[in-house]
């Protein structure tokens, strides 16, 4: 049985990743900014719940104080929205960069001495890192920076393995399943969008494969190349 912490595991992709590891029989902790929300989802999944707010990185160490030894850490938490240069929301930009850069790094720093031998980390970026679009300035910047954080952590936390996963449009996720994705599929070489199950599978691969380290894994059906 592995000990798994999914930061951002109370919703979206993080929730399904947490569900996968619970069903596999692992000891899973899911987080949300809200303790009530974390406990609600944890009860549904058969996991433990924990409140943590990556927009307030100075609170992270205290929030993680009760977390014990870990085999796997997955960080899916985001704080981002379309933020065009004209107009530009400084508040939204600061939140986005705080979560992805400072928050992700601080979680790893706080937990670095609790990783068991063979431990691994997966950080979530996104397709916007390599496929900019109007309004994606901060999304592209922060998701690109996740790759830099990942590579640095892979060196500093060695032998703990650290990888980054960059999903494309996940068609059956809460963020996308009600939208018309015809234009997306039309420009995707595979002719379809990514599924939640594929994101879960890719996360599991990066966590368990002992040779996978310092990898940027793009899971977008090839959208980034066209």
Buried (B, 14 or more C-beta within 10 A) or exposed (E): EBBBBBBBBBBBBBBBBBBBBBEEEBBBBBBBBBBEBBBBBBEBBEBBBBBBBBBBBEBBEEBBEEBEEBBBBBBBBBBBEEBEEEEEBEEBBBBBBBBBBBBBBBBBBBBBEBBEEEBBBBBBBBBBBBBBEEBBBBBBBBBBBBBEBBBBBBEEBEEBBBBBBBBBBBBBBEEBEEEEBEEBBEEBEEEEBBBBEBBBEBBBBBBBEEEBBBBBBBBBBEBBEE
